[in-house]
Amino acid sequence: QRALPGDALTNEIEADFDEWWAWDARGSGVGATVTDEAWKLFDERLGKCAAAATEGWRRDPLSPQCACSMIAVVQGLSQGDEVMEKWFRRATLADPDYLNAYSRKAYYLAPQWHGDRTQALEFGRACVKEGNGRNRIPMVLVEVWKNLVEQSDHPDAVLRRPEAWSDIRSVYEKLLADRTR
């Protein structure tokens, strides 16, 4: 696809790069391990991502990519649940099957970010109910459990919870049932 004057493709590419560049500056450690200089670069680069994504969304509100990039900006800059929901709505109104928007919201709701275990699991379970085998949105619940395991000091204890396996089973049953239709 070739970028045309006035289309959002260049903004989408710029937003993706600026988001990656911001996280590269910050690093992957917990917040307490990030230097003041790294935080400054992170904020500046996420600001550039926000400018590119907002302009791209303005140019093409029917493309979900820029709205989805804004979910990551809202997460990184701690702009709040209301702002995240606005961008999630915009991404899913543009494309109700846009899996990346659901994945990003689930990560936003993760306990290490702006949610908690209950919020993340409730959202993941809603993805199973609303999604289908074609759009793969039910897989978000598996991502939620994977994150809970990775963030736990006792991953085996998380995996021994009956609800974990019940949830994971519900995902695959949904995907398989949709595949046989």
FENGI-V414534 format. One record per residue. N is the residue number from 1. RES is the residue in one letter. PSI is psi in whole degrees, 0 to 359 (* if undefined). D_LAST is the distance of its C-alpha to the last C-alpha in Angstrom with 2 decimals. Layout:
n=N res=RES psi=PSI d_last=D_LAST
n=N res=RES psi=PSI d_last=D_LAST
This chain:
n=1 res=Q psi=139 d_last=33.70
n=2 res=R psi=135 d_last=37.28
n=3 res=A psi=132 d_last=38.63
n=4 res=L psi=153 d_last=40.30
n=5 res=P psi=129 d_last=42.98
n=6 res=G psi=353 d_last=41.45
n=7 res=D psi=171 d_last=37.90
n=8 res=A psi=355 d_last=36.46
n=9 res=L psi=315 d_last=35.72
n=10 res=T psi=323 d_last=39.15
n=11 res=N psi=320 d_last=38.82
n=12 res=E psi=315 d_last=35.45
n=13 res=I psi=315 d_last=37.07
n=14 res=E psi=316 d_last=40.17
n=15 res=A psi=316 d_last=38.34
n=16 res=D psi=314 d_last=36.34
n=17 res=F psi=313 d_last=39.60
n=18 res=D psi=324 d_last=41.60
n=19 res=E psi=312 d_last=39.08
n=20 res=W psi=315 d_last=39.20
n=21 res=W psi=321 d_last=42.99
n=22 res=A psi=312 d_last=43.37
n=23 res=W psi=330 d_last=41.56
n=24 res=D psi=319 d_last=43.55
n=25 res=A psi=319 d_last=46.73
n=26 res=R psi=318 d_last=45.73
n=27 res=G psi=176 d_last=44.49
n=28 res=S psi=2 d_last=41.96
n=29 res=G psi=171 d_last=44.32
n=30 res=V psi=159 d_last=44.53
n=31 res=G psi=323 d_last=46.34
n=32 res=A psi=341 d_last=49.66
n=33 res=T psi=357 d_last=49.85
n=34 res=V psi=130 d_last=49.52
n=35 res=T psi=161 d_last=52.89
n=36 res=D psi=319 d_last=54.21
n=37 res=E psi=319 d_last=54.16
n=38 res=A psi=320 d_last=50.51
n=39 res=W psi=318 d_last=49.60
n=40 res=K psi=312 d_last=51.57
n=41 res=L psi=318 d_last=49.79
n=42 res=F psi=309 d_last=46.39
n=43 res=D psi=316 d_last=47.15
n=44 res=E psi=314 d_last=48.59
n=45 res=R psi=324 d_last=45.70
n=46 res=L psi=329 d_last=43.07
n=47 res=G psi=320 d_last=45.20
n=48 res=K psi=319 d_last=44.89
n=49 res=C psi=315 d_last=41.12
n=50 res=A psi=318 d_last=41.08
n=51 res=A psi=315 d_last=43.28
n=52 res=A psi=316 d_last=41.15
n=53 res=A psi=320 d_last=37.82
n=54 res=T psi=317 d_last=39.30
n=55 res=E psi=318 d_last=40.74
n=56 res=G psi=319 d_last=37.48
n=57 res=W psi=321 d_last=35.59
n=58 res=R psi=320 d_last=38.42
n=59 res=R psi=324 d_last=38.11
n=60 res=D psi=83 d_last=34.35
n=61 res=P psi=354 d_last=32.73
n=62 res=L psi=2 d_last=29.42
n=63 res=S psi=125 d_last=29.18
n=64 res=P psi=345 d_last=27.98
n=65 res=Q psi=313 d_last=29.90
n=66 res=C psi=320 d_last=33.32
n=67 res=A psi=322 d_last=32.22
n=68 res=C psi=321 d_last=30.42
n=69 res=S psi=325 d_last=33.66
n=70 res=M psi=334 d_last=35.46
n=71 res=I psi=319 d_last=33.53
n=72 res=A psi=323 d_last=35.17
n=73 res=V psi=312 d_last=38.50
n=74 res=V psi=320 d_last=38.35
n=75 res=Q psi=308 d_last=37.60
n=76 res=G psi=325 d_last=40.43
n=77 res=L psi=4 d_last=42.94
n=78 res=S psi=55 d_last=42.08
n=79 res=Q psi=355 d_last=41.81
n=80 res=G psi=158 d_last=40.02
n=81 res=D psi=321 d_last=36.80
n=82 res=E psi=319 d_last=37.30
n=83 res=V psi=319 d_last=37.60
n=84 res=M psi=314 d_last=34.58
n=85 res=E psi=323 d_last=32.47
n=86 res=K psi=313 d_last=33.84
n=87 res=W psi=326 d_last=32.72
n=88 res=F psi=315 d_last=29.29
n=89 res=R psi=316 d_last=28.82
n=90 res=R psi=317 d_last=30.07
n=91 res=A psi=317 d_last=27.75
n=92 res=T psi=338 d_last=24.60
n=93 res=L psi=323 d_last=25.85
n=94 res=A psi=320 d_last=26.27
n=95 res=D psi=100 d_last=22.76
n=96 res=P psi=344 d_last=20.47
n=97 res=D psi=14 d_last=18.38
n=98 res=Y psi=93 d_last=21.60
n=99 res=L psi=322 d_last=21.08
n=100 res=N psi=325 d_last=24.81
n=101 res=A psi=318 d_last=25.87
n=102 res=Y psi=319 d_last=23.95
n=103 res=S psi=317 d_last=25.36
n=104 res=R psi=321 d_last=28.81
n=105 res=K psi=319 d_last=28.80
n=106 res=A psi=318 d_last=27.83
n=107 res=Y psi=322 d_last=30.72
n=108 res=Y psi=320 d_last=33.01
n=109 res=L psi=357 d_last=32.32
n=110 res=A psi=150 d_last=33.10
n=111 res=P psi=329 d_last=36.25
n=112 res=Q psi=355 d_last=38.23
n=113 res=W psi=253 d_last=37.79
n=114 res=H psi=13 d_last=37.63
n=115 res=G psi=206 d_last=35.55
n=116 res=D psi=177 d_last=35.36
n=117 res=R psi=315 d_last=33.10
n=118 res=T psi=313 d_last=31.96
n=119 res=Q psi=316 d_last=31.15
n=120 res=A psi=315 d_last=29.23
n=121 res=L psi=320 d_last=27.14
n=122 res=E psi=317 d_last=26.54
n=123 res=F psi=316 d_last=25.34
n=124 res=G psi=319 d_last=23.09
n=125 res=R psi=325 d_last=21.56
n=126 res=A psi=326 d_last=21.12
n=127 res=C psi=326 d_last=19.25
n=128 res=V psi=316 d_last=16.69
n=129 res=K psi=318 d_last=16.37
n=130 res=E psi=332 d_last=16.41
n=131 res=G psi=183 d_last=14.59
n=132 res=N psi=179 d_last=11.09
n=133 res=G psi=335 d_last=9.83
n=134 res=R psi=314 d_last=11.02
n=135 res=N psi=350 d_last=14.41
n=136 res=R psi=10 d_last=15.03
n=137 res=I psi=330 d_last=17.17
n=138 res=P psi=336 d_last=16.46
n=139 res=M psi=345 d_last=18.53
n=140 res=V psi=325 d_last=21.53
n=141 res=L psi=324 d_last=21.98
n=142 res=V psi=318 d_last=22.49
n=143 res=E psi=320 d_last=25.00
n=144 res=V psi=312 d_last=26.79
n=145 res=W psi=321 d_last=27.29
n=146 res=K psi=316 d_last=28.39
n=147 res=N psi=318 d_last=30.93
n=148 res=L psi=320 d_last=32.18
n=149 res=V psi=312 d_last=32.79
n=150 res=E psi=330 d_last=34.55
n=151 res=Q psi=354 d_last=36.74
n=152 res=S psi=145 d_last=37.75
n=153 res=D psi=343 d_last=41.08
n=154 res=H psi=72 d_last=39.44
n=155 res=P psi=326 d_last=35.99
n=156 res=D psi=323 d_last=35.85
n=157 res=A psi=322 d_last=36.38
n=158 res=V psi=315 d_last=33.44
n=159 res=L psi=339 d_last=31.17
n=160 res=R psi=352 d_last=32.58
n=161 res=R psi=125 d_last=31.38
n=162 res=P psi=327 d_last=28.81
n=163 res=E psi=332 d_last=27.07
n=164 res=A psi=310 d_last=26.47
n=165 res=W psi=328 d_last=24.43
n=166 res=S psi=317 d_last=22.68
n=167 res=D psi=313 d_last=21.70
n=168 res=I psi=320 d_last=20.63
n=169 res=R psi=319 d_last=18.55
n=170 res=S psi=326 d_last=16.81
n=171 res=V psi=308 d_last=15.97
n=172 res=Y psi=327 d_last=14.46
n=173 res=E psi=319 d_last=12.58
n=174 res=K psi=313 d_last=11.04
n=175 res=L psi=318 d_last=10.38
n=176 res=L psi=321 d_last=8.97
n=177 res=A psi=319 d_last=6.70
n=178 res=D psi=330 d_last=5.39
n=179 res=R psi=331 d_last=5.57
n=180 res=T psi=355 d_last=3.81
n=181 res=R psi=* d_last=0.00
